[in-house]
């Protein structure tokens, strides 16, 4: 076992020990409610990429969340079909899965997996696995702000046959420990207008990636909404001649179930 893995294992064991102790201390004052809640939504939309590439894409997103007692699990699957100069250029699947366990009125432990699979883009596989501690700065019907941080591991396998001059990667396989942090905001500005904002930082020896998504959601009916999203990706290290920042703007129709 390498020194990096020993550090990650020790940190995770520390979180587990803290979790058990916090649960014992919290049981007498914080009752556990076993009411289950399941929500899901489907997005269809159009996306425009700018920065190192000028492309258009059609996207499909499926999102679900299940909450029961102290446990919360949410998953997202995103499918992109990119067009360049009017022809299909690439197809890509991106999936996210996170599980949380509440250990107090505001604190929780989390484990998170983020992955990309594609035969047509610059990476065959791009996985990030992390675990750590999260804290709800505020959690009301109007405003929720959550922050998370913890160690993890990153694996990236480049597709050497598909790498172009405008791809923000290096032709090397990455296997490294990382630190991941995240801040998530949900603000119900008025009854039918919501602001969603999320920033994630994944930092390792090879690179630091900062991803920011800002969405404005307008409810049309109880089960139907429109969503406009601005996304920004910033890499601390890029090949010579490329921009460190890429942006994308998408317009989606959202169906709630």
N, C-alpha and C positions, 0 to 999 in steps of 0.2 A: 504493500500500500504506500503510495507516494505521500510526501509531506503535505501537499495541498489537500488531498483527500482526507488526511487525518484532521486537518483544521476544520474542514467542512463537517465531518462526522462529529467532532467534538462540539461544534456550535449547535448542530441539530439535536444532539443528546441534551445539551443545555436547555434548549427550547422545550424538549419533551419533559424534562424534570420540572421546569418552571410551570408547564401546563398542568401537570398532575397536582403540584402544590397549590396552584391558583384555584383549581377546580375544587379541592377540599375546602379551602378557605372561603370559597364563594358560595358553596351549596346552601349554607344556612341563611344567607341574606338575599340570594338571587335565585328565585324559583325558575325551573326549566319548563317552558311552554312547548308542548309537543304538537302544536298546530302546524300542519304542513301547508306550504304554499308553492304552487308551480306556475311559472309564467314563461311564455315563449313569444318570439316574434320572427318575422321573415322580412328581409329587405331586398328590393330589386332596384338597381340604379345604374347610373352612368358616371364615369370617373375620368378626369383629365389630369395627366401627369406633366409637371414642368420641372426644370432643373437640368440634370444631365440628359434627360430624355423628354421628347415631346410626343406623348402617346395618348390614346384614348382607350378606355376599357369598359366592358359591361361587367357588373359585379352582382353576386348573389350572396346574401348573408343569412345564416340561420343561428339564432341565439335562444338559449333556454337557461332558466335559473330555478333551483329547487331549494327551499328553506324548510327546515324542520328542527325545532328546538334550538340547540346551540350550533347546529350544522348548516352551512350554506355552500352550495355547489353551483357553479355556472360554467357554461361552455359556449363557444362561438366557433362556427365554421364559415370561412369566407372563400368564395371562388371567384377568380378574376380571369377574364378573357380579353387580352390586350390586342389592340390593332395599331399597326404602324403603316403609314402611307396607304391606308385603305385595306390592307391585308392582315389576316390574323398573324400575330407575331409570337405570342406566348400565352400559355395557360398556367395558372398557379393556384394551389390550395393552401390556405393558411388556417390553422386551428389553434384554439386556446382553451385550456381547461384549468379551473382553479377551485380548490376546496378550502373552506375556512371553518375553524372551530373556535367559538367564542369562549374566552376564559375570564371575562369580567364584563362590567357594564359597557366598556368602550374598547377593550383590547381583544384581539383574536390572533390565532396562529393560522398560517396559510401555507399551502403547497401549490405550485403553479407550473404548468407546462405550456410552452409556446412552440409551435412547429410549422415548417413550410416544406411541402413536397412538390416537386415539379420536374418534368422531363425536358422542359423547353426553356427554362430560365437559367440564370447564372449559377444557381445552387440546386443540386440534386436534393440535398437535405440540409435543414437549418433548424436545430433544436436548442431550446433553452429551458433548463429545469432549475427551479429555485424553491426555497422554503424560508420562512422567517416569521416576523411579528408585524401585525397590523394594528392601527389605532384609529378610532373614529373621533376626529376632532369635534364634529357635530353630526347629529343624526336626527333630523326632524322631517315632518312632511314637506316643508319648504326647502330645506337645504341639508345635504349630506356631503361631508368631506372626509375621506379616508386616506391615510398614508401607510405605506408598507416598505419594509426593507429586510434583506436577508441574503445569505450566500447561495451559490448555485453552480451550475456547470453548463458550458456551451460547446456544442458540436456542429461544425459546418463542413460540408463536403462540396467543393465547387464542381460545376459541370464544365470541364475544360473545353468541350466541343462547342459550347454555347456562349462562352464569355466574349463580349464585345468590348470595343474601346471605351464605351460609355457606361460600363458596369462598375458599380462601387465595391469591388471585391478584389482580393489578391488571389492568385492561383495556388493556394495552399490550403491543406486541410487543418481545421482549427479544433483542438481539444484542450479546453482550459477551464479552470475555476473562474467564476465571475461573482460580482456583487450586483444585485438588482434592487432598485428602489422605484416606487410608484406613488403617485398622488392622483386621486380620483375625486371629481366634483360633480354633483348633480344638484341643479338649482331650478326649482319650479318657479319661474319668474312671475307668471300669472297662471290661471287655471289651464289654459290651452297652449302655453309656450314654455319650453324647457331648454335649459342650457346644460350641455354635457361637456366636460373637459377632463382629459386624462394625459398625464405625462409619465413616461417610463424611461428609466436610464439603466442600461445594461453595460457594465464596465468590466473589461478583462484586459489581459496583456496585449492581445492583438488589436483591440479597438474598443472604443466607447460609442455606443449607439444611443441617441436620445430621440424618442418618438413622442410627438405631441398630436393629439386629436381633439378638435373642438367642433361640437355639433350643436345645431339649433333645430329643435324638433317642434313642429306645429301640429297639434291634434286637430284632425278634421271631424272625426267621429270618435266614439269610444274605442273602436278597434282599427282605426285607420289614421295614418299621420304622414307628413312629409318631413324629410330630414336633409339638411345641407351640412356637409362635413368638410372641414379643412384639416389636412394632415401634413405634418412636417417631420422629415427624417434628417438627423444630423449625425454624421460620422466624424470622429476625431482624426481618423487616418484614411486617406483615399489615394488611389494611384495618381501619378503626376498628370496635371492638366485637367482634372475633374473637380467639380464643385463639391464641397462638403455637405451641401444642403439640397434635398429634393423635396418637392411639395406636390400635393394632389388635392383636387377639389372634387367632391362627389355630390350628386343629387339623387336621393333615394325615396321610394315609396315604402312605407312601413306598415305591416299588418300584424296586429297584436292578437294573441290567442289566450 
